[in-house]
């Protein structure tokens, strides 16, 4: 597999990118594509560089093991990434990706490649900001939407709980226009009589 030309614009090693593309494409989900690849450039011995690949769904750390014979992949979904920090040194940059459970660090990335990764991370952070804020609200309340669905199902099945037939009657009454169009003035007049108890 020949790497795309836009992966090689900041001096990435073509052999490393080609090897990565051959292995990573088998791991990608349907419709997922590699958007960018950053390759390490170690100062003294750079025979087996590690790299970072980003897709529209996740960031993937690729580390060569056993003198380049094996590759180790660690993938993190963008929605799970809490922070992505970049620390620029004199000739290179190190990046740190933090999730709720894991911190992954890769150093010796060239400045130009790290800046492209930073731009990509900013875009993804903006995309997933709403998702994270909803997750934080659920965490603050202490109930996730999944937990709420499960507790609702359990309340119907509890012995001594509400009868599902009665709940169905309430649901059918709600579909009637007279009950559905109840407003504050109508509630003030009717009080609790507007909601009959069974």
Helices and strands as residue ranges (DSSP letters): G 5-8, H 14-24, E 34-39, E 51-55, E 58-65, E 70-77, G 78-80, E 83-88, E 92-98, E 103-110, H 111-141, H 145-157, H 164-175, H 177-180, H 184-190, G 191-194
